[in-house]
Amino acid sequence: MQFMIFMSEDPAWYELPEAEQTAITQAHSDFESALSTHGKFISSARFRADEGQCVHQNDDGIQDITEAPEAGRGAIGGYYLIECDTMEEALHWAQRCRFVTGTNTVYPLWD
C-alpha cells in the first residue's frame, strides 16, 4: 500500500543558521537512503512553499486563484511517497523524518 507523508514547513527554518539547515538537509538525504535500503521509497520532493497558489471553485463553478494561505507560515514543505504494509509502519517512517518543529501528516493512497 502506498502512503504520502506531508511535512509541514516551520517558518523558523528561514531563521536557522546555514550550518543547521545543511545538517537537516543531510538528515533528509540519509532518511531517503534508509527508505531506499528498506524498499520503501517511491519518490519525494521539497516544495517551494513560499510561492504556493490555490485554486478555489465556488458552487457556481467560478474559479479564483489566490496565494496559498499557508505560504511562508507553516506551509507544506514537501512530501515522501512510500510503500508500507500498514498505516502503523508508515507512521513509524513519518516519525523518523521530523527533524524540526512541525507536523508530518500521513495519508494512505487509493489503489
Residue pairs with C-beta under 8 A, 6 or more apart in sequence:
1 83
1 84
1 85
1 86
1 108
1 109
1 111
2 42
2 81
2 82
2 83
2 108
2 109
3 81
3 82
3 83
3 84
3 87
3 90
3 106
3 107
3 108
3 109
4 79
4 80
4 81
4 82
4 106
4 107
4 109
5 79
5 80
5 81
5 82
5 90
5 93
5 94
5 97
5 104
5 105
5 106
6 76
6 78
6 79
6 104
6 105
6 106
6 107
7 76
7 77
7 78
7 79
7 80
7 97
7 98
7 102
7 103
7 104
8 74
8 75
8 76
8 77
8 102
8 103
8 104
8 105
9 47
9 49
9 74
9 75
9 76
9 77
9 78
9 102
10 74
10 100
10 101
10 102
11 72
11 73
11 74
12 100
12 101
13 21
13 77
13 100
16 24
16 100
24 99
24 100
27 99
28 97
28 99
31 96
31 97
32 41
32 44
32 80
34 96
35 41
35 80
35 82
35 93
39 83
40 82
40 83
40 84
40 93
41 80
41 82
41 83
42 81
42 82
42 83
43 80
43 81
44 78
44 79
44 80
44 81
45 78
45 79
46 77
46 78
47 75
47 76
47 77
47 78
47 79
49 68
49 70
49 71
49 72
49 75
49 76
49 77
50 71
50 72
50 75
51 71
52 67
52 68
52 70
52 71
52 75
52 76
53 65
53 66
53 67
53 68
54 65
54 66
54 67
54 68
54 69
55 63
55 64
55 65
56 63
56 64
56 65
56 66
57 63
57 64
58 64
68 75
70 76
74 102
77 102
80 93
80 97
81 109
82 90
82 93
84 90
84 93
87 106
87 108
90 106
90 108
91 106
94 104
94 105
94 106
95 104
97 104
98 104
